[in-house]
Amino acid sequence: ICLKNGMMARYSEIAPVVPENWFTARTNAQGQFTFDNVPEGSTADFGAEAPGRASAWTFYDYGLDRGEQFAAGRTDIRIVLASEARIGGRVVDELTGQGVTDANVVAIPRRSGAKRFYENPLRTDSNGRFAFGGLARDEYLVCATSKKSGAGNLTVAVEAGQILSDVTISLEGVAFE
């Protein structure tokens, strides 16, 4: 929902036109949170993140449609953040075996619906290394592309708290110039 001309309106994406702090809350020492500016009759969904924990997104992880999860005024909301999984490794050129610098790498969850939250690409470093953190237990399609070396992908499964640091993606095929 967004505030538009003093009225609440529904959009497919939240586009804050009110102060950002209306959409962000920190938990207290007991893990409790409060949003004070939610209009009566509104519904909301939540994204929760914490260092060392997997992110959770209520509109995907709890199975209902976006915007239909929690009515204003509810106080019984419980969001559990599991220990984060990590996927890291190296992108290499299949022909030379050398690390590919500045390749784009994405990790797309296969089972959970939180697809759009891991699709922002990472860039590999000067040795072709990459690392994703804050991942939930899932099977991920890890894809890499480079204008100079082509594309490659592989499927990797991780459990809560698991750290994979030796994933290798070989780029093959036609360069994108």
C-alpha positions in Angstrom: 0.0 0.0 0.0 1.1 3.5 -0.7 -0.1 6.9 0.5 -1.4 8.8 -2.6 -3.2 12.1 -2.3 -4.0 11.4 1.3 -5.7 8.1 0.4 -4.4 4.5 0.7 -4.0 2.7 -2.7 -2.8 -0.8 -3.6 0.2 -1.3 -5.9 1.9 -4.5 -7.0 5.1 -3.2 -5.4 5.6 -0.9 -2.4 6.9 2.5 -3.6 7.5 4.5 -0.4 6.1 8.0 -0.6 5.9 8.3 3.1 8.9 8.3 5.5 11.0 5.1 5.1 10.9 4.5 8.9 7.2 3.7 8.5 8.3 0.6 6.7 11.2 -0.4 8.9 11.3 -1.6 12.5 14.1 -3.0 14.7 13.4 -5.8 17.1 13.9 -5.3 20.9 15.9 -7.6 23.1 13.0 -10.1 23.1 12.7 -10.1 19.3 9.4 -8.0 19.4 8.7 -5.3 16.8 6.0 -2.7 16.2 4.8 -0.6 13.3 2.8 2.3 14.6 1.7 3.9 11.3 -0.3 1.2 9.6 -3.8 2.4 8.8 -6.8 0.4 10.2 -8.1 -2.1 7.7 -4.7 -2.5 6.0 -2.8 -5.7 5.5 0.9 -6.1 5.4 3.7 -8.6 4.7 7.2 -8.7 6.2 10.7 -9.2 5.1 13.0 -10.0 8.0 16.8 -10.0 8.0 19.5 -10.4 10.8 23.2 -11.0 10.7 24.0 -14.7 10.5 20.4 -15.7 9.8 18.5 -16.6 6.6 16.2 -13.9 5.4 12.4 -14.6 5.6 9.7 -13.1 3.5 6.2 -13.7 4.7 4.4 -13.3 1.4 6.4 -16.2 0.0 7.5 -18.3 2.9 4.0 -18.7 4.5 2.1 -19.5 1.3 -0.5 -16.8 0.9 -0.7 -14.1 -1.7 1.3 -10.9 -1.3 -0.5 -8.3 0.7 -2.9 -10.8 2.3 -0.9 -12.0 5.3 -1.4 -9.8 8.4 -4.1 -7.4 9.2 -3.3 -4.1 11.0 -3.5 -4.5 14.8 -2.3 -8.1 15.0 0.0 -8.9 17.8 0.5 -12.6 17.4 2.9 -12.5 14.4 5.9 -14.9 14.7 8.7 -14.9 12.1 11.5 -17.4 12.6 14.9 -16.8 11.1 16.9 -20.0 10.6 20.7 -20.0 10.6 21.9 -18.7 7.3 23.3 -20.9 4.6 26.2 -19.6 2.4 27.2 -20.5 -1.1 30.5 -19.3 -2.4 33.2 -20.3 -4.8 34.7 -19.4 -8.1 33.7 -18.7 -11.7 36.3 -20.0 -14.2 36.8 -19.9 -17.9 36.3 -23.5 -19.2 39.0 -23.2 -21.8 41.7 -21.7 -19.6 40.7 -22.6 -16.1 41.4 -19.0 -15.0 39.1 -17.1 -12.7 36.7 -14.8 -14.5 36.8 -11.2 -13.2 33.5 -9.2 -13.1 31.2 -12.0 -14.0 27.6 -11.6 -12.8 26.4 -14.4 -10.5 22.9 -15.0 -9.2 21.5 -17.7 -6.8 17.8 -18.5 -7.6 15.9 -20.6 -5.0 14.2 -23.5 -6.7 11.7 -24.6 -4.0 10.8 -21.6 -1.9 9.0 -18.8 -3.6 11.5 -16.1 -2.5 13.0 -15.9 -6.0 13.3 -12.2 -6.5 15.3 -11.7 -3.3 18.4 -13.5 -4.5 18.3 -12.5 -8.1 20.3 -9.3 -7.7 23.7 -10.3 -9.2 27.0 -10.3 -7.4 30.1 -9.5 -9.3 33.1 -11.8 -9.1 36.4 -10.4 -7.7 39.7 -10.3 -9.6 40.2 -14.1 -8.9 36.6 -15.0 -10.0 35.4 -15.5 -6.4 31.8 -14.9 -5.2 29.9 -15.5 -2.0 26.2 -15.4 -1.1 25.1 -15.2 2.5 21.8 -15.0 4.3 20.3 -17.8 2.3 17.5 -20.1 3.4 17.5 -23.8 3.2 16.8 -24.6 -0.4 18.1 -25.8 -3.7 19.6 -22.9 -5.7 20.3 -22.6 -9.4 23.5 -20.6 -9.4 24.1 -18.9 -12.7 27.1 -16.9 -13.9 27.5 -14.8 -17.1 30.4 -12.9 -18.5 30.6 -10.8 -21.7 34.0 -12.2 -22.4 33.6 -15.9 -21.3 30.0 -16.9 -21.9 27.6 -18.5 -19.3 27.3 -21.4 -17.0 25.2 -22.7 -14.1 24.8 -25.5 -11.6 22.3 -26.6 -9.0 23.4 -26.5 -5.4 21.4 -27.6 -2.3 22.1 -26.1 1.1 20.6 -26.8 4.6 20.2 -24.2 7.4 23.6 -23.3 8.7 25.5 -25.0 5.9 28.5 -23.2 4.3 29.6 -24.2 0.8 32.8 -22.4 -0.2 34.2 -24.5 -3.0 31.5 -24.2 -5.7 33.0 -23.9 -9.2 31.0 -22.6 -12.2 32.7 -23.1 -15.6 31.7 -20.6 -18.2 31.5 -22.0 -21.7 30.0 -20.9 -25.0 29.8 -17.7 -26.9 30.9 -14.4 -25.4 28.4 -11.6 -25.2 29.9 -8.6 -26.9 
